[in-house]
Amino acid sequence: MLLFNWAFGAIVLLAVMQLALDGTALVARLVRPVGWATPDGVRYAAAIAAMLLSALGVYLATRVPPLKDVEIAIPGLPHQFDGYRLLQLTDLHISRLFSKE
């Protein structure tokens, strides 16, 4: 599953990078009609950058988020509620990538 997510991310990023490179090449061709093409090395570098960015994205997506304890003093709170704890779960992106534990 991780490999699929990495490959999908790399393909999408590479497609966007290639569109940007082709758009730049088109503008350069309009400005100077002869003798300009995107070097192969630039396209290979874009492919490597897409793979590395995708790997970073998968790594960051599968990290366990840090827990944060916050104590709040509420003036006028009845004594019976002293010591109560609240739990807030926000923006969970749980998927099959995470174990059930």
Backbone as XML, in Angstrom:
<?xml version="1.0"?>
<chain id="A" units="angstrom">
  <residue number="1" name="MET">
    <atom name="N" x="0.816" y="-1.188" z="0.000"/>
    <atom name="CA" x="0.000" y="0.000" z="0.000"/>
    <atom name="C" x="0.866" y="1.260" z="0.000"/>
  </residue>
  <residue number="2" name="LEU">
    <atom name="N" x="1.938" y="1.246" z="0.787"/>
    <atom name="CA" x="2.828" y="2.406" z="0.806"/>
    <atom name="C" x="3.468" y="2.631" z="-0.557"/>
  </residue>
  <residue number="3" name="LEU">
    <atom name="N" x="3.855" y="1.545" z="-1.207"/>
    <atom name="CA" x="4.483" y="1.658" z="-2.519"/>
    <atom name="C" x="3.511" y="2.249" z="-3.535"/>
  </residue>
  <residue number="4" name="PHE">
    <atom name="N" x="2.252" y="1.838" z="-3.475"/>
    <atom name="CA" x="1.244" y="2.387" z="-4.384"/>
    <atom name="C" x="1.074" y="3.887" z="-4.147"/>
  </residue>
  <residue number="5" name="ASN">
    <atom name="N" x="0.983" y="4.299" z="-2.876"/>
    <atom name="CA" x="0.831" y="5.723" z="-2.569"/>
    <atom name="C" x="2.039" y="6.518" z="-3.048"/>
  </residue>
  <residue number="6" name="TRP">
    <atom name="N" x="3.230" y="5.967" z="-2.848"/>
    <atom name="CA" x="4.437" y="6.648" z="-3.304"/>
    <atom name="C" x="4.429" y="6.786" z="-4.825"/>
  </residue>
  <residue number="7" name="ALA">
    <atom name="N" x="4.113" y="5.698" z="-5.534"/>
    <atom name="CA" x="4.125" y="5.729" z="-7.001"/>
    <atom name="C" x="3.065" y="6.687" z="-7.538"/>
  </residue>
  <residue number="8" name="PHE">
    <atom name="N" x="1.874" y="6.667" z="-6.959"/>
    <atom name="CA" x="0.817" y="7.564" z="-7.410"/>
    <atom name="C" x="1.226" y="9.018" z="-7.208"/>
  </residue>
  <residue number="9" name="GLY">
    <atom name="N" x="1.768" y="9.325" z="-6.034"/>
    <atom name="CA" x="2.224" y="10.687" z="-5.766"/>
    <atom name="C" x="3.319" y="11.120" z="-6.722"/>
  </residue>
  <residue number="10" name="ALA">
    <atom name="N" x="4.259" y="10.216" z="-6.996"/>
    <atom name="CA" x="5.357" y="10.540" z="-7.911"/>
    <atom name="C" x="4.829" y="10.810" z="-9.315"/>
  </residue>
  <residue number="11" name="ILE">
    <atom name="N" x="3.872" y="10.019" z="-9.774"/>
    <atom name="CA" x="3.324" y="10.205" z="-11.121"/>
    <atom name="C" x="2.583" y="11.536" z="-11.222"/>
  </residue>
  <residue number="12" name="VAL">
    <atom name="N" x="1.784" y="11.857" z="-10.215"/>
    <atom name="CA" x="1.042" y="13.124" z="-10.241"/>
    <atom name="C" x="2.006" y="14.306" z="-10.202"/>
  </residue>
  <residue number="13" name="LEU">
    <atom name="N" x="2.987" y="14.256" z="-9.304"/>
    <atom name="CA" x="3.961" y="15.345" z="-9.225"/>
    <atom name="C" x="4.757" y="15.476" z="-10.520"/>
  </residue>
  <residue number="14" name="LEU">
    <atom name="N" x="5.151" y="14.358" z="-11.096"/>
    <atom name="CA" x="5.904" y="14.402" z="-12.345"/>
    <atom name="C" x="5.059" y="14.987" z="-13.468"/>
  </residue>
  <residue number="15" name="ALA">
    <atom name="N" x="3.778" y="14.643" z="-13.519"/>
    <atom name="CA" x="2.900" y="15.194" z="-14.553"/>
    <atom name="C" x="2.807" y="16.713" z="-14.429"/>
  </residue>
  <residue number="16" name="VAL">
    <atom name="N" x="2.662" y="17.207" z="-13.210"/>
    <atom name="CA" x="2.591" y="18.658" z="-12.997"/>
    <atom name="C" x="3.913" y="19.321" z="-13.380"/>
  </residue>
  <residue number="17" name="MET">
    <atom name="N" x="5.024" y="18.702" z="-12.994"/>
    <atom name="CA" x="6.332" y="19.264" z="-13.344"/>
    <atom name="C" x="6.547" y="19.271" z="-14.855"/>
  </residue>
  <residue number="18" name="GLN">
    <atom name="N" x="6.138" y="18.208" z="-15.524"/>
    <atom name="CA" x="6.295" y="18.145" z="-16.980"/>
    <atom name="C" x="5.441" y="19.211" z="-17.666"/>
  </residue>
  <residue number="19" name="LEU">
    <atom name="N" x="4.221" y="19.427" z="-17.159"/>
    <atom name="CA" x="3.381" y="20.493" z="-17.716"/>
    <atom name="C" x="4.042" y="21.856" z="-17.534"/>
  </residue>
  <residue number="20" name="ALA">
    <atom name="N" x="4.644" y="22.080" z="-16.372"/>
    <atom name="CA" x="5.340" y="23.344" z="-16.133"/>
    <atom name="C" x="6.539" y="23.485" z="-17.068"/>
  </residue>
  <residue number="21" name="LEU">
    <atom name="N" x="7.294" y="22.415" z="-17.245"/>
    <atom name="CA" x="8.440" y="22.462" z="-18.161"/>
    <atom name="C" x="7.990" y="22.705" z="-19.597"/>
  </residue>
  <residue number="22" name="ASP">
    <atom name="N" x="6.919" y="22.036" z="-20.019"/>
    <atom name="CA" x="6.426" y="22.215" z="-21.382"/>
    <atom name="C" x="5.863" y="23.619" z="-21.589"/>
  </residue>
  <residue number="23" name="GLY">
    <atom name="N" x="5.203" y="24.162" z="-20.564"/>
    <atom name="CA" x="4.713" y="25.540" z="-20.662"/>
    <atom name="C" x="5.854" y="26.528" z="-20.784"/>
  </residue>
  <residue number="24" name="THR">
    <atom name="N" x="6.912" y="26.304" z="-20.018"/>
    <atom name="CA" x="8.100" y="27.154" z="-20.110"/>
    <atom name="C" x="8.746" y="27.030" z="-21.483"/>
  </residue>
  <residue number="25" name="ALA">
    <atom name="N" x="8.818" y="25.817" z="-21.991"/>
    <atom name="CA" x="9.402" y="25.604" z="-23.324"/>
    <atom name="C" x="8.560" y="26.278" z="-24.400"/>
  </residue>
  <residue number="26" name="LEU">
    <atom name="N" x="7.244" y="26.246" z="-24.253"/>
    <atom name="CA" x="6.364" y="26.893" z="-25.228"/>
    <atom name="C" x="6.564" y="28.401" z="-25.227"/>
  </residue>
  <residue number="27" name="VAL">
    <atom name="N" x="6.642" y="28.997" z="-24.053"/>
    <atom name="CA" x="6.880" y="30.440" z="-23.968"/>
    <atom name="C" x="8.248" y="30.780" z="-24.549"/>
  </residue>
  <residue number="28" name="ALA">
    <atom name="N" x="9.257" y="29.985" z="-24.236"/>
    <atom name="CA" x="10.600" y="30.227" z="-24.778"/>
    <atom name="C" x="10.601" y="30.102" z="-26.293"/>
  </residue>
  <residue number="29" name="ARG">
    <atom name="N" x="9.830" y="29.176" z="-26.817"/>
    <atom name="CA" x="9.751" y="28.980" z="-28.268"/>
    <atom name="C" x="9.070" y="30.176" z="-28.934"/>
  </residue>
  <residue number="30" name="LEU">
    <atom name="N" x="8.079" y="30.771" z="-28.257"/>
    <atom name="CA" x="7.407" y="31.951" z="-28.805"/>
    <atom name="C" x="8.328" y="33.165" z="-28.803"/>
  </residue>
  <residue number="31" name="VAL">
    <atom name="N" x="9.145" y="33.285" z="-27.765"/>
    <atom name="CA" x="10.069" y="34.414" z="-27.671"/>
    <atom name="C" x="11.223" y="34.251" z="-28.648"/>
  </residue>
  <residue number="32" name="ARG">
    <atom name="N" x="11.755" y="33.049" z="-28.715"/>
    <atom name="CA" x="12.894" y="32.770" z="-29.601"/>
    <atom name="C" x="12.579" y="31.487" z="-30.361"/>
  </residue>
  <residue number="33" name="PRO">
    <atom name="N" x="12.058" y="31.613" z="-31.589"/>
    <atom name="CA" x="11.511" y="30.461" z="-32.309"/>
    <atom name="C" x="12.484" y="29.324" z="-32.617"/>
  </residue>
  <residue number="34" name="VAL">
    <atom name="N" x="13.770" y="29.579" z="-32.657"/>
    <atom name="CA" x="14.693" y="28.535" z="-33.103"/>
    <atom name="C" x="15.712" y="28.216" z="-32.012"/>
  </residue>
  <residue number="35" name="GLY">
    <atom name="N" x="16.007" y="26.929" z="-31.869"/>
    <atom name="CA" x="17.166" y="26.524" z="-31.090"/>
    <atom name="C" x="16.981" y="26.351" z="-29.601"/>
  </residue>
  <residue number="36" name="TRP">
    <atom name="N" x="15.754" y="26.250" z="-29.101"/>
    <atom name="CA" x="15.600" y="26.044" z="-27.663"/>
    <atom name="C" x="14.765" y="24.810" z="-27.401"/>
  </residue>
  <residue number="37" name="ALA">
    <atom name="N" x="15.260" y="23.967" z="-26.533"/>
    <atom name="CA" x="14.523" y="22.775" z="-26.106"/>
    <atom name="C" x="14.892" y="22.497" z="-24.651"/>
  </residue>
  <residue number="38" name="THR">
    <atom name="N" x="14.004" y="21.845" z="-23.942"/>
    <atom name="CA" x="14.289" y="21.491" z="-22.553"/>
    <atom name="C" x="15.318" y="20.368" z="-22.541"/>
  </residue>
  <residue number="39" name="PRO">
    <atom name="N" x="16.457" y="20.580" z="-21.893"/>
    <atom name="CA" x="17.482" y="19.531" z="-21.849"/>
    <atom name="C" x="16.970" y="18.273" z="-21.140"/>
  </residue>
  <residue number="40" name="ASP">
    <atom name="N" x="17.479" y="17.132" z="-21.568"/>
    <atom name="CA" x="17.072" y="15.864" z="-20.958"/>
    <atom name="C" x="17.399" y="15.826" z="-19.470"/>
  </residue>
  <residue number="41" name="GLY">
    <atom name="N" x="18.529" y="16.414" z="-19.104"/>
    <atom name="CA" x="18.930" y="16.422" z="-17.696"/>
    <atom name="C" x="17.908" y="17.110" z="-16.802"/>
  </residue>
  <residue number="42" name="VAL">
    <atom name="N" x="17.266" y="18.150" z="-17.322"/>
    <atom name="CA" x="16.245" y="18.857" z="-16.546"/>
    <atom name="C" x="15.039" y="17.951" z="-16.332"/>
  </residue>
  <residue number="43" name="ARG">
    <atom name="N" x="14.659" y="17.205" z="-17.357"/>
    <atom name="CA" x="13.517" y="16.293" z="-17.227"/>
    <atom name="C" x="13.849" y="15.131" z="-16.273"/>
  </residue>
  <residue number="44" name="TYR">
    <atom name="N" x="15.073" y="14.628" z="-16.331"/>
    <atom name="CA" x="15.477" y="13.575" z="-15.394"/>
    <atom name="C" x="15.496" y="14.105" z="-13.957"/>
  </residue>
  <residue number="45" name="ALA">
    <atom name="N" x="15.973" y="15.339" z="-13.792"/>
    <atom name="CA" x="15.989" y="15.954" z="-12.459"/>
    <atom name="C" x="14.565" y="16.133" z="-11.936"/>
  </residue>
  <residue number="46" name="ALA">
    <atom name="N" x="13.632" y="16.485" z="-12.818"/>
    <atom name="CA" x="12.229" y="16.621" z="-12.411"/>
    <atom name="C" x="11.675" y="15.273" z="-11.954"/>
  </residue>
  <residue number="47" name="ALA">
    <atom name="N" x="12.039" y="14.204" z="-12.647"/>
    <atom name="CA" x="11.567" y="12.866" z="-12.261"/>
    <atom name="C" x="12.124" y="12.470" z="-10.893"/>
  </residue>
  <residue number="48" name="ILE">
    <atom name="N" x="13.395" y="12.737" z="-10.663"/>
    <atom name="CA" x="14.007" y="12.411" z="-9.369"/>
    <atom name="C" x="13.385" y="13.256" z="-8.262"/>
  </residue>
  <residue number="49" name="ALA">
    <atom name="N" x="13.170" y="14.548" z="-8.542"/>
    <atom name="CA" x="12.542" y="15.424" z="-7.548"/>
    <atom name="C" x="11.129" y="14.945" z="-7.221"/>
  </residue>
  <residue number="50" name="ALA">
    <atom name="N" x="10.376" y="14.511" z="-8.230"/>
    <atom name="CA" x="9.018" y="14.010" z="-7.995"/>
    <atom name="C" x="9.043" y="12.767" z="-7.115"/>
  </residue>
  <residue number="51" name="MET">
    <atom name="N" x="9.986" y="11.865" z="-7.353"/>
    <atom name="CA" x="10.081" y="10.652" z="-6.540"/>
    <atom name="C" x="10.461" y="10.976" z="-5.095"/>
  </residue>
  <residue number="52" name="LEU">
    <atom name="N" x="11.409" y="11.898" z="-4.920"/>
    <atom name="CA" x="11.826" y="12.262" z="-3.565"/>
    <atom name="C" x="10.716" y="12.992" z="-2.812"/>
  </residue>
  <residue number="53" name="LEU">
    <atom name="N" x="10.026" y="13.912" z="-3.485"/>
    <atom name="CA" x="8.923" y="14.623" z="-2.841"/>
    <atom name="C" x="7.781" y="13.682" z="-2.482"/>
  </residue>
  <residue number="54" name="SER">
    <atom name="N" x="7.533" y="12.711" z="-3.342"/>
    <atom name="CA" x="6.490" y="11.730" z="-3.052"/>
    <atom name="C" x="6.872" y="10.878" z="-1.845"/>
  </residue>
  <residue number="55" name="ALA">
    <atom name="N" x="8.124" y="10.473" z="-1.765"/>
    <atom name="CA" x="8.586" y="9.693" z="-0.606"/>
    <atom name="C" x="8.451" y="10.515" z="0.675"/>
  </residue>
  <residue number="56" name="LEU">
    <atom name="N" x="8.801" y="11.789" z="0.616"/>
    <atom name="CA" x="8.652" y="12.662" z="1.778"/>
    <atom name="C" x="7.177" y="12.794" z="2.163"/>
  </residue>
  <residue number="57" name="GLY">
    <atom name="N" x="6.313" y="12.933" z="1.177"/>
    <atom name="CA" x="4.881" y="13.038" z="1.449"/>
    <atom name="C" x="4.317" y="11.795" z="2.113"/>
  </residue>
  <residue number="58" name="VAL">
    <atom name="N" x="4.719" y="10.623" z="1.644"/>
    <atom name="CA" x="4.244" y="9.373" z="2.254"/>
    <atom name="C" x="4.773" y="9.253" z="3.682"/>
  </residue>
  <residue number="59" name="TYR">
    <atom name="N" x="6.021" y="9.620" z="3.893"/>
    <atom name="CA" x="6.597" y="9.571" z="5.241"/>
    <atom name="C" x="5.829" y="10.489" z="6.194"/>
  </residue>
  <residue number="60" name="LEU">
    <atom name="N" x="5.587" y="11.722" z="5.772"/>
    <atom name="CA" x="4.885" y="12.670" z="6.633"/>
    <atom name="C" x="3.431" y="12.261" z="6.869"/>
  </residue>
  <residue number="61" name="ALA">
    <atom name="N" x="2.820" y="11.618" z="5.884"/>
    <atom name="CA" x="1.420" y="11.198" z="6.021"/>
    <atom name="C" x="1.262" y="10.023" z="6.979"/>
  </residue>
  <residue number="62" name="THR">
    <atom name="N" x="2.295" y="9.221" z="7.143"/>
    <atom name="CA" x="2.182" y="8.033" z="7.996"/>
    <atom name="C" x="2.754" y="8.239" z="9.396"/>
  </residue>
  <residue number="63" name="ARG">
    <atom name="N" x="3.222" y="9.432" z="9.690"/>
    <atom name="CA" x="3.712" y="9.709" z="11.045"/>
    <atom name="C" x="2.552" y="9.735" z="12.029"/>
  </residue>
  <residue number="64" name="VAL">
    <atom name="N" x="2.812" y="9.335" z="13.235"/>
    <atom name="CA" x="1.814" y="9.427" z="14.297"/>
    <atom name="C" x="1.866" y="10.855" z="14.837"/>
  </residue>
  <residue number="65" name="PRO">
    <atom name="N" x="0.724" y="11.539" z="14.861"/>
    <atom name="CA" x="0.747" y="12.934" z="15.317"/>
    <atom name="C" x="1.064" y="13.025" z="16.806"/>
  </residue>
  <residue number="66" name="PRO">
    <atom name="N" x="1.698" y="14.109" z="17.220"/>
    <atom name="CA" x="2.033" y="14.260" z="18.640"/>
    <atom name="C" x="0.780" y="14.567" z="19.469"/>
  </residue>
  <residue number="67" name="LEU">
    <atom name="N" x="0.792" y="14.109" z="20.704"/>
    <atom name="CA" x="-0.289" y="14.428" z="21.631"/>
    <atom name="C" x="0.052" y="15.719" z="22.349"/>
  </residue>
  <residue number="68" name="LYS">
    <atom name="N" x="-0.978" y="16.489" z="22.640"/>
    <atom name="CA" x="-0.756" y="17.775" z="23.282"/>
    <atom name="C" x="-1.704" y="17.902" z="24.467"/>
  </residue>
  <residue number="69" name="ASP">
    <atom name="N" x="-1.145" y="18.101" z="25.658"/>
    <atom name="CA" x="-1.946" y="18.321" z="26.863"/>
    <atom name="C" x="-2.033" y="19.816" z="27.118"/>
  </residue>
  <residue number="70" name="VAL">
    <atom name="N" x="-3.258" y="20.299" z="27.311"/>
    <atom name="CA" x="-3.476" y="21.714" z="27.590"/>
    <atom name="C" x="-4.361" y="21.815" z="28.824"/>
  </residue>
  <residue number="71" name="GLU">
    <atom name="N" x="-3.893" y="22.554" z="29.830"/>
    <atom name="CA" x="-4.714" y="22.795" z="31.021"/>
    <atom name="C" x="-5.368" y="24.153" z="30.883"/>
  </residue>
  <residue number="72" name="ILE">
    <atom name="N" x="-6.683" y="24.169" z="31.127"/>
    <atom name="CA" x="-7.444" y="25.405" z="31.002"/>
    <atom name="C" x="-8.117" y="25.685" z="32.338"/>
  </residue>
  <residue number="73" name="ALA">
    <atom name="N" x="-7.937" y="26.880" z="32.842"/>
    <atom name="CA" x="-8.607" y="27.302" z="34.072"/>
    <atom name="C" x="-9.895" y="28.020" z="33.680"/>
  </residue>
  <residue number="74" name="ILE">
    <atom name="N" x="-11.018" y="27.538" z="34.204"/>
    <atom name="CA" x="-12.312" y="28.145" z="33.896"/>
    <atom name="C" x="-12.845" y="28.780" z="35.181"/>
  </residue>
  <residue number="75" name="PRO">
    <atom name="N" x="-12.891" y="30.103" z="35.205"/>
    <atom name="CA" x="-13.406" y="30.764" z="36.412"/>
    <atom name="C" x="-14.884" y="30.421" z="36.626"/>
  </residue>
  <residue number="76" name="GLY">
    <atom name="N" x="-15.252" y="30.167" z="37.865"/>
    <atom name="CA" x="-16.642" y="29.877" z="38.197"/>
    <atom name="C" x="-17.069" y="28.449" z="37.931"/>
  </residue>
  <residue number="77" name="LEU">
    <atom name="N" x="-16.140" y="27.582" z="37.584"/>
    <atom name="CA" x="-16.480" y="26.180" z="37.332"/>
    <atom name="C" x="-16.808" y="25.501" z="38.659"/>
  </residue>
  <residue number="78" name="PRO">
    <atom name="N" x="-17.942" y="24.813" z="38.750"/>
    <atom name="CA" x="-18.280" y="24.125" z="40.005"/>
    <atom name="C" x="-17.195" y="23.114" z="40.396"/>
  </residue>
  <residue number="79" name="HIS">
    <atom name="N" x="-17.023" y="22.946" z="41.693"/>
    <atom name="CA" x="-15.969" y="22.083" z="42.232"/>
    <atom name="C" x="-16.122" y="20.628" z="41.770"/>
  </residue>
  <residue number="80" name="GLN">
    <atom name="N" x="-17.346" y="20.184" z="41.500"/>
    <atom name="CA" x="-17.578" y="18.801" z="41.071"/>
    <atom name="C" x="-16.862" y="18.488" z="39.753"/>
  </residue>
  <residue number="81" name="PHE">
    <atom name="N" x="-16.647" y="19.506" z="38.941"/>
    <atom name="CA" x="-16.027" y="19.283" z="37.631"/>
    <atom name="C" x="-14.504" y="19.432" z="37.658"/>
  </residue>
  <residue number="82" name="ASP">
    <atom name="N" x="-13.943" y="19.723" z="38.813"/>
    <atom name="CA" x="-12.492" y="19.868" z="38.914"/>
    <atom name="C" x="-11.825" y="18.529" z="38.605"/>
  </residue>
  <residue number="83" name="GLY">
    <atom name="N" x="-10.861" y="18.529" z="37.719"/>
    <atom name="CA" x="-10.139" y="17.313" z="37.355"/>
    <atom name="C" x="-10.718" y="16.578" z="36.160"/>
  </residue>
  <residue number="84" name="TYR">
    <atom name="N" x="-11.839" y="17.046" z="35.622"/>
    <atom name="CA" x="-12.404" y="16.400" z="34.432"/>
    <atom name="C" x="-11.443" y="16.539" z="33.261"/>
  </residue>
  <residue number="85" name="ARG">
    <atom name="N" x="-11.482" y="15.576" z="32.400"/>
    <atom name="CA" x="-10.633" y="15.608" z="31.205"/>
    <atom name="C" x="-11.513" y="15.573" z="29.972"/>
  </residue>
  <residue number="86" name="LEU">
    <atom name="N" x="-11.112" y="16.317" z="28.971"/>
    <atom name="CA" x="-11.789" y="16.325" z="27.679"/>
    <atom name="C" x="-10.819" y="15.831" z="26.627"/>
  </residue>
  <residue number="87" name="LEU">
    <atom name="N" x="-11.359" y="15.173" z="25.653"/>
    <atom name="CA" x="-10.546" y="14.684" z="24.543"/>
    <atom name="C" x="-11.093" y="15.282" z="23.259"/>
  </residue>
  <residue number="88" name="GLN">
    <atom name="N" x="-10.209" y="15.856" z="22.477"/>
    <atom name="CA" x="-10.617" y="16.410" z="21.192"/>
    <atom name="C" x="-9.841" y="15.694" z="20.095"/>
  </residue>
  <residue number="89" name="LEU">
    <atom name="N" x="-10.554" y="15.037" z="19.215"/>
    <atom name="CA" x="-9.950" y="14.397" z="18.050"/>
    <atom name="C" x="-10.330" y="15.233" z="16.839"/>
  </residue>
  <residue number="90" name="THR">
    <atom name="N" x="-9.340" y="15.748" z="16.163"/>
    <atom name="CA" x="-9.606" y="16.665" z="15.067"/>
    <atom name="C" x="-8.866" y="16.233" z="13.816"/>
  </residue>
  <residue number="91" name="ASP">
    <atom name="N" x="-9.555" y="16.291" z="12.701"/>
    <atom name="CA" x="-8.944" y="16.114" z="11.386"/>
    <atom name="C" x="-8.166" y="14.801" z="11.283"/>
  </residue>
  <residue number="92" name="LEU">
    <atom name="N" x="-8.822" y="13.703" z="11.623"/>
    <atom name="CA" x="-8.174" y="12.395" z="11.543"/>
    <atom name="C" x="-8.258" y="11.866" z="10.117"/>
  </residue>
  <residue number="93" name="HIS">
    <atom name="N" x="-7.162" y="11.456" z="9.594"/>
    <atom name="CA" x="-7.111" y="10.852" z="8.261"/>
    <atom name="C" x="-6.685" y="9.395" z="8.435"/>
  </residue>
  <residue number="94" name="ILE">
    <atom name="N" x="-7.495" y="8.638" z="9.114"/>
    <atom name="CA" x="-7.179" y="7.242" z="9.378"/>
    <atom name="C" x="-7.443" y="6.432" z="8.117"/>
  </residue>
  <residue number="95" name="SER">
    <atom name="N" x="-6.504" y="5.598" z="7.766"/>
    <atom name="CA" x="-6.657" y="4.745" z="6.586"/>
    <atom name="C" x="-6.076" y="3.373" z="6.902"/>
  </residue>
  <residue number="96" name="ARG">
    <atom name="N" x="-6.017" y="2.543" z="5.904"/>
    <atom name="CA" x="-5.452" y="1.203" z="6.092"/>
    <atom name="C" x="-3.947" y="1.242" z="6.315"/>
  </residue>
  <residue number="97" name="LEU">
    <atom name="N" x="-3.338" y="2.406" z="6.160"/>
    <atom name="CA" x="-1.901" y="2.520" z="6.400"/>
    <atom name="C" x="-1.563" y="2.405" z="7.882"/>
  </residue>
  <residue number="98" name="PHE">
    <atom name="N" x="-2.537" y="2.695" z="8.753"/>
    <atom name="CA" x="-2.297" y="2.662" z="10.186"/>
    <atom name="C" x="-2.785" y="1.338" z="10.763"/>
  </residue>
  <residue number="99" name="SER">
    <atom name="N" x="-2.046" y="0.825" z="11.737"/>
    <atom name="CA" x="-2.467" y="-0.423" z="12.385"/>
    <atom name="C" x="-3.639" y="-0.139" z="13.322"/>
  </residue>
  <residue number="100" name="LYS">
    <atom name="N" x="-4.292" y="-1.190" z="13.794"/>
    <atom name="CA" x="-5.465" y="-1.034" z="14.658"/>
    <atom name="C" x="-5.091" y="-0.692" z="16.092"/>
  </residue>
  <residue number="101" name="GLU">
    <atom name="N" x="-3.835" y="-0.681" z="16.413"/>
    <atom name="CA" x="-3.392" y="-0.433" z="17.793"/>
    <atom name="C" x="-3.385" y="1.023" z="18.123"/>
  </residue>
</chain>
